[in-house]
Amino acid sequence: MNGTESKVLEINRRLVEMYGPRRWLPRYNPLDELIYTILSQNTTDVNSLRAFERLRQRFPCWEDLIRASLPEIEKPIAVGGLSAAKAVWIRDALKRIRDERGELSLDFICNMDLQRAWDYLISFKGVGVKTAAIVLLFSCGRPVFPVDTHVYRVSRRLGLVERKGGPERAHRLLQEMIPPELYYQMHINMVQHGRQICRARNPLCSKCLLRDLCRYYLEVLHGENGSRF
């Protein structure tokens, strides 16, 4: 076991100590997860959930959304921002899925070859690496590690990924270094850690059980050279 592997396992152990173990449970079916995750782009968790719930109330049947005008779709999701673009992406995705599959369901991606499922999802406009990874992990339990804003910030500060590599490179690096059986647990706990402790502004380093493993804490805040792992 190399130093990076040891560090990842220790980070996971301490995150579990802070937030508990996590057992995979599907949040939504794959189609609903896709729509929810598109709505979550560039907004807060609270607003993305509010947008999804309002959209579902307005269109209990997704077939009705396909027939709706763009202004009708934009109105319930305005709270999440970028409503004009998201309305187009969602309606176009639903129409394409229905036309190609003959039904409004993405359940088939859970049994598809993983690379084919990945390529299929990212072929939709508005669906990038993070969105595809979330759908595959959260709805299907597939071995993919999503990197959202919180995970990217926490992993950069801990020194697991480069400071300037970008989220897509972080996705590749983290997926290689984290054991697949820990993907779901580490993702959930890193997100919670980013929300509660390792915040974008004014991180609560004094309360963090990871600070002796953290490049940001050791180098930026205390001027030390390198990490202890």
C-alpha positions in Angstrom: 0.0 0.0 0.0 1.5 3.3 -1.0 1.3 6.7 0.8 -1.7 7.9 -1.2 -3.7 4.7 -0.6 -2.9 4.9 3.1 -4.0 8.6 3.2 -7.3 7.8 1.4 -8.1 5.0 3.8 -7.3 7.2 6.8 -9.4 10.0 5.5 -12.3 7.6 5.0 -11.9 6.2 8.5 -12.0 9.7 10.1 -14.9 10.8 7.9 -16.9 7.7 9.1 -15.9 8.7 12.7 -17.4 12.1 12.1 -20.4 11.4 10.0 -21.0 7.6 10.2 -20.9 4.8 7.7 -23.0 5.1 4.6 -25.0 2.3 2.9 -26.0 2.8 -0.7 -29.7 3.5 -1.2 -31.2 4.8 -4.5 -32.4 8.3 -4.2 -34.5 8.6 -7.4 -35.0 6.4 -10.4 -32.3 7.2 -13.1 -34.6 9.5 -15.2 -35.7 11.6 -12.2 -32.0 11.6 -10.9 -30.9 13.0 -14.3 -33.5 15.8 -14.2 -32.7 16.6 -10.6 -29.0 16.7 -11.2 -29.4 19.0 -14.2 -31.4 21.3 -12.0 -28.7 21.2 -9.3 -26.1 22.8 -11.6 -24.8 26.2 -10.5 -27.2 26.5 -7.5 -27.6 25.4 -3.9 -28.9 22.1 -2.7 -31.9 23.8 -1.2 -32.8 25.6 -4.4 -32.2 22.6 -6.7 -34.5 20.4 -4.5 -37.1 23.2 -4.5 -36.9 23.5 -8.3 -37.3 19.7 -8.8 -40.3 19.5 -6.5 -42.0 22.4 -8.2 -41.3 20.9 -11.6 -42.7 17.6 -10.5 -45.8 19.3 -9.1 -46.3 21.1 -12.4 -45.7 18.0 -14.5 -46.6 14.8 -12.6 -46.2 13.0 -15.9 -42.9 13.8 -17.8 -44.8 13.3 -21.1 -46.7 16.5 -20.3 -43.4 18.3 -20.0 -42.4 17.3 -23.5 -45.6 18.9 -24.8 -45.2 22.1 -22.7 -43.7 25.4 -23.9 -40.3 26.5 -22.7 -41.8 29.3 -20.6 -44.1 26.8 -18.9 -41.1 24.7 -17.9 -38.9 27.7 -16.9 -41.4 29.1 -14.4 -41.3 26.3 -11.8 -37.5 25.9 -12.0 -36.6 29.6 -12.0 -35.6 29.4 -8.3 -32.5 27.3 -9.3 -31.2 29.7 -11.9 -30.2 29.2 -15.5 -33.8 28.2 -16.1 -33.8 29.0 -19.8 -31.0 26.6 -20.5 -32.1 23.9 -18.1 -35.6 23.9 -19.6 -34.2 23.2 -23.0 -31.8 20.5 -21.8 -34.6 18.7 -19.8 -37.2 18.8 -22.5 -34.8 17.7 -25.2 -33.4 14.9 -23.1 -36.9 13.6 -22.3 -38.0 13.8 -26.0 -34.9 12.0 -27.2 -35.2 9.2 -24.6 -38.9 8.7 -25.5 -38.2 8.7 -29.2 -35.2 6.3 -29.0 -36.5 3.9 -26.3 -40.3 4.1 -26.9 -40.8 5.0 -23.2 -39.7 7.6 -20.6 -37.3 5.5 -18.6 -33.5 5.4 -18.1 -33.7 2.2 -16.0 -31.8 0.3 -18.8 -28.5 2.1 -18.0 -28.3 0.3 -14.7 -27.7 -3.0 -16.6 -25.7 -1.5 -19.5 -22.0 -1.9 -19.9 -20.6 0.9 -17.7 -18.6 2.7 -20.4 -21.6 2.5 -22.8 -23.9 3.9 -20.1 -21.4 6.7 -19.3 -21.1 7.6 -23.0 -24.8 7.6 -23.5 -25.4 10.0 -20.6 -22.7 12.5 -21.5 -24.1 12.6 -25.1 -27.0 14.7 -23.8 -26.6 18.4 -23.9 -26.2 19.8 -20.4 -24.9 16.5 -19.0 -21.3 16.5 -18.0 -19.0 14.3 -16.0 -20.5 15.2 -12.6 -24.1 14.7 -13.7 -23.4 11.3 -15.4 -21.5 10.1 -12.4 -24.2 11.1 -9.9 -26.9 9.3 -12.0 -24.9 6.1 -12.3 -23.8 6.0 -8.6 -26.9 7.3 -6.9 -29.6 5.6 -9.0 -27.8 2.4 -10.1 -25.0 1.9 -7.5 -22.5 1.7 -10.3 -18.8 2.2 -9.4 -18.3 5.8 -10.4 -17.1 8.6 -8.2 -18.8 12.0 -8.6 -16.9 15.2 -8.0 -19.2 18.1 -7.1 -18.2 21.5 -5.7 -17.8 20.2 -2.1 -15.8 17.1 -3.1 -13.5 19.1 -5.4 -12.8 21.7 -2.7 -12.2 19.1 0.1 -10.0 16.9 -2.1 -7.9 19.9 -3.3 -7.3 21.1 0.3 -6.4 17.7 1.4 -3.8 17.4 -1.4 -5.4 14.4 -3.1 -5.6 16.3 -6.4 -3.8 19.2 -7.9 -4.9 22.7 -7.1 -5.4 23.7 -10.8 -6.3 20.4 -12.4 -10.0 21.0 -12.7 -13.0 18.9 -11.7 -12.8 16.5 -14.6 -9.2 15.6 -13.9 -10.1 15.3 -10.2 -12.8 12.9 -11.1 -10.3 10.6 -12.9 -7.7 10.9 -10.2 -10.1 10.2 -7.3 -11.7 7.3 -9.1 -8.3 5.7 -9.5 -7.1 6.3 -5.9 -10.4 5.5 -3.9 -11.4 1.8 -3.7 -14.7 1.3 -5.6 -16.4 -0.1 -2.5 -15.9 3.3 -0.8 -17.1 5.5 -3.6 -20.6 6.1 -2.2 -19.5 6.5 1.4 -16.6 8.8 0.7 -18.7 10.9 -1.7 -21.5 11.4 0.8 -19.2 12.1 3.7 -16.9 14.5 1.7 -20.0 16.4 0.7 -21.2 16.7 4.3 -17.7 17.7 5.4 -17.6 20.4 2.7 -20.9 21.8 3.9 -20.3 21.7 7.6 -16.5 22.1 8.2 -14.4 22.6 5.0 -16.5 25.4 3.8 -15.6 27.6 0.9 -15.3 30.6 3.1 -14.1 30.5 6.7 -13.4 26.8 7.0 -13.6 25.5 10.5 -10.1 24.0 10.6 -10.0 24.0 14.4 -12.9 21.5 14.5 -11.6 19.3 11.7 -10.3 15.8 12.4 -8.5 15.8 9.1 -6.3 18.9 9.7 -3.0 17.0 10.2 -3.6 15.4 6.8 -4.6 18.6 5.1 -2.3 20.5 2.7 -4.3 23.6 3.0 -4.1 23.6 6.8 -0.4 22.7 6.9 0.9 24.8 4.1 -1.5 27.7 3.6 -2.5 28.4 7.2 0.7 27.3 9.0 3.4 27.6 6.4 4.7 24.0 6.8 6.2 22.1 3.9 4.2 19.2 2.6 1.9 16.7 4.1 2.6 14.1 6.7 1.2 11.4 4.4 
